[in-house]
């Protein structure tokens, strides 16, 4: 890696970027009984209902018309019913059923597609968009609920929270690593390497569980959306492991550099002493997470595969190939830190230089004689 750092860097980043491409087609959702193995009673019941009544029968939508502020509640409910009938991917719309007060009605809508499909998600958004115009015309509020609608909303909430969550985690780690490594570029490299690992792992998950590539080898019987909690869950777990591997590997390199070795030799020394630890730790975690792939539950299988492949990418591609190549290319610049920032940061001393200085001081014979006289 240090002999041909540019080639190693381009090869490592190129592979990770290529694997991350499917991630941009990721569609989040909540797996339903249609993703379970065909041997389960849940899947058999799901298939029978879909065959007899249509795929949307497994995920009906409940529309609530709140007409308390409307002068003509029945006319408002009829307008909502007629409007929904004109939308795409609607199989059945039941007549409005009012409460005793006559100011609130419920309407059941059976989509034409299965609950986890893009068409059903578009239908939920279309009904809500239509409700905005109905409220302006009649004063009645149109609300969409039901398990399918709640799953869509839940997935959207987690999707919206992913970027802020990722920024918070990576930002705090970047600040902490600046204090640990006394460098700007090394923490930046660590954060970008982690992002590569997560994106490549999510791309692999999408390729297998959403697109169906190599799904037969892993026992994936039915493709579908990626579990909505998967990206946030993966970021949290993989980030902790990735930073462990980074600290194991780079701390030993910095120690060698601080003790007088050249930047290139320090990379080799640190890699020689720490690579086995990182490889062993990663192999253990891959084996643990890989055990979940044998589960018949699609969510458990997805989590196990995603975490196992993420650890593999981070440990053996990012930390073992990209990190040494980047440090070899940067040379002394990798350990540069502005003087004003160096003075402001606390001295973490992960290399134990303070203990070494104290030990040398304690071993001073002049001090020993002074202690004896006292």
N, C-alpha and C positions, 0 to 999 in steps of 0.2 A: 504493500500500500504506500509506503514512503518512497519506494524506488520509482514508481509511476503514479504519483498522487493525482494528477489531472485526469488520467484515464480511469483510475479507481473511482474518483468523485463523479465523473460523468456517467460511468456504468451504474454505480449505485443509485444516483438520483434518477437516471433514466428508467431503471427498472421500477423504482417506487412510483414515479409519475405515471408510468404505463399501467401499473396495477391500480392506481387511484382513479383512473378515468371512469370506470363504472359508477363510482360514488356520486358523480354529478347527475346520475339518473335515479338516485335513491328516492324511493317513495315510502314515507313512514305510515304506519297504521298499527292496528291491533289485530293479531291473528285470531281467526274465529275457528269454529269446528271444522271448516272446510280444509284446514291445513293439517288436521290430525291424521294419523295412519288409517288406512281403509279398514283395518281390523277392529277398530274401536267402535263402540255403539254410537258415540257422538257423531262420528263421521258418517256412519251408515244412516242415521236419522237425518243428518244434514242433506245427504244426497237424495234420500227419498222425498223430503220436502221440496228440494229444488226441482226434482224430476216431476213431481205431481202438481206443484203450484207455482213453479217459476223460481229462479235463483234469488230474487229479491224477497221472497216470502221469509227467508231466514233472517232478514234484517229490516223489518217495517219501520217506518218513520211516523212519529206521532206529532201532529200539528195542533197547536193550541191557539185559538183565536180569542184574544182578550178584548171583548167589545164593550167593556164598562163605559168607555168614553164615546161610544158610537151611538148615533141617534137611531140607527136601524141595524141591530145586531145580526138578524137573520140575513139581511141583504149583504152585510159585510162577509158573513161566513160563506154565502153562496158565491160571492165574488172571489174569495180565496180558493174555493173548490174548483171553480171554472178556470182560474188562472193556473192552478197546479196541473189540471188535465191537459193544458196546452204546452207543458214543458216536455223536454226530451227525457227518455228513459223512465217514463211513468207507466207502470203496468195497471194499477188499480188505485182508485181514490174512493173511499167510502163517504157516504153522506155525513154531514156535520151532526154531531150529537151535543145538545145543549144541557147545561145544568138546570137545576130547579129555578134559579133566579132568571135564567134566560139571557145572561150576559156573557157567558163563556162557553165556547164550543171546542170539541176535539174532532180531529179528522185523521184517519189512518191512511197513509200512503204506502203502497207496495212498489218499490223500485223495480225496474226491469232487469237490473244487474245484481250480482252478489254484493253483500255488505262491504267487502274490502276492495271493491273495484273503484277505479277512477271515476266512472260514470255516476256511481252513487254519491261520491264526494261532491262532484259537480252539481248534482241534483240538490243536495242540501244547501249549497251556496246559492243556487238559483232560487230556491224557495225563500231564503232569507232576503235576497236582493229584491224579489218581488214584494215581500212584506213591507219594505220601505215605502214603495209607492202606494200600497193599500192603506197604510197608516195615514199618509198624506191625504188620501181621498175620503176615507171613511172614519178615521180616528181609531180604528181597531189595530191592536198589536198582533203580529203573527210570530209565533215562537215555534222552533223545531226542537224536538227532544227524541228520546228513545236510545237504546243501546248503541245503535249505529252512529247517530249524530253525536253522542257523547264521546265515542271512540275517536271520531274525526276531530272534535274539539280538543280532546286530550293530546292527540298527536300534534296538532297545530301549536298548542301551548309549549310542548317540549321542543318542537322544532324552532320556535321563536326564542327559546331560552338557551339554545345550544351555543350560539356565537358569544353572547355575554358571559356564559359559564366558561367557555373555552378561553376567552380573553382574560377573565379573572384568574383562572388557575395558572395559565402560562405566564401572565404578568407578574403574579406574586412569586412564582418559581424563578423567573428571570432576575428579579431583585435579590432574592436569596442567594442565587448562584453567583451573582456579582460579588457579594460579600465573601463567599466561600473560595472562589477561584481568583479573586482580585483581577478581573478581566471583564471586558465588554463583549468581545467577539466569541469567547468560549460559551457563555450563557446563551448568547443569541444563536449560536450553532446548535446547542442542546435543545432549545425551544423549537427551532425549525426542523430538527431531526425528529422530534416527537410528533410534530404535525405531519410529517411525511409518513411515519409509522401508522398513525391513526387513519389518515386518508387512504393509504394503501390497504389497510385491513378492512375498512368499510367498503372499499371497492371490491375486495374479494368476497365479502359477505353479500353484496348486491349481486355479483356475478353468479354465486352459487344459489342463494335462496330467493332471489327475485327473478333472475334470468334463467336459472336452472342449469348453468354450466357445471358439469361434473356432479350434479345433484344426485344421480343414481349411486355414485360411489359412497356418498355420505348418508344415503337413506332418505333423501328429501323427496317425498312423494308428490307434494303439491307446492308450487311456487306461489308467492304472494308478496305483500308489502313487508318491509323490514319493521320489526317490532319498534314501536315509538321510543321506548326507553333505551334501546340498544346504543345509539351514539353517545348519550350522556353517561351511561353506565361504563362504556368502553373507555371514554376519555378519563374518567376518574380512576379506574383500576390500572389501565396501561400507563397513565402518567406517573403514578407512584412507582411502578416497576422500572419505567424508562429512566427516571431520575436516579433510582438506585444504581442502575447499570452505569449511568453517566458518572456518578460520583465515584464508584468503584474504579472505573477505568481512568478517568482524567485526573483524579486526585493523585494517583501514583505518578502520572506524567508530570504534573506540576511539582511534586516533591523532588523528582529527579532534576527538573529544570532549576528549581530554587537552590539545590545543592551543587550547582555548577555545571551540569551537563548541557551540551548544545541542544537547541530545540528539537532537531531531528533525532538525536540520540535519546533524548528524554521521552519522545513518543515510543520508541522501540523498547526502552526500559520499562516504561509504564505498562505497555501492552504485554510484555513478557511476564510481568508479575501479576497482572490483574485479569488478563483475558480468560484464564482458566476459571476464575471465580464467576465471572459473568456468564461464561458458557454453561457451567454447572448449574447456576441459579436459573438461567433461562430454560435449560433442559428439564429441570424439575417442574417449573411452572407450565411448560408446554405439555408435559405428561399429565399434570393435574387437570388443566383445562381441556385437553384432548379427551379425557375420560368422559366428559359430558356429551361429546359428539355421539356416543352410542345410545343416548336417551331416545325414546320414541317421541317425546314431546318436542315439537318444532322450536319452541322458544328456548328450551334448555340446550338443544342441539345448536341453535344459532349463537347463543351466548358462548358456549364452549368453543365453537369453531372460530368465532371472532376474536376472542381473547388469546387463543393458542396461536393463531396466525399473526396477530399483532405483536405478541412477544417475540415470535420468530423473526419478524421483519425488523423490530427495533434492536434486538440483541445481535443478530448475525449480519444484518445489512447496514443498519445505521451506525451502531456502536463499534462494530468490528471492521467496517470498510470505510464508511463515509467519515467518521470522526478522525481516524488516523490520517486520512488523505487531506482533510481540511487543515488539521494542525500542521501537517508537513508543508502544505502550501503557504500557510500564514507565517510560519517561522516565529521569530520573536514578537511579531505583531499580535500573535494570539494572546499574549500575556500583557498587553498594553492596557493601562488604566490611567485616566487623567489624575494628576497629582491632587487636585482639589477634591476629587471623589475618593481617592485613596485615604485622605485625611479624614473625610466625613464618615467613612464606613467603619463599623466595628471590626476589630481584628479577631477573626474566627480561629485562625491557626489550625487548620485541619491537618497540616503536615506534622504537627508536633514539634515545631522548631523551638518553641518556648521551653518545652520539657528537655530538649537536648541541651539548650543553653544552660538551663538550671543544673542539669546533671554534670556538665563540664565544670560549672562553677563549684558545685559541691565536691568535685574530685580534686580541686586545687589544693596542693600540699601546704601552701602558705596559710590557707584558711584553716586547714586541719591543725597545724601547730598553734594557731591563735586560739582555736577552740580548746586545745589541751591546756594552754596556759590559764585560760579562764577557769 
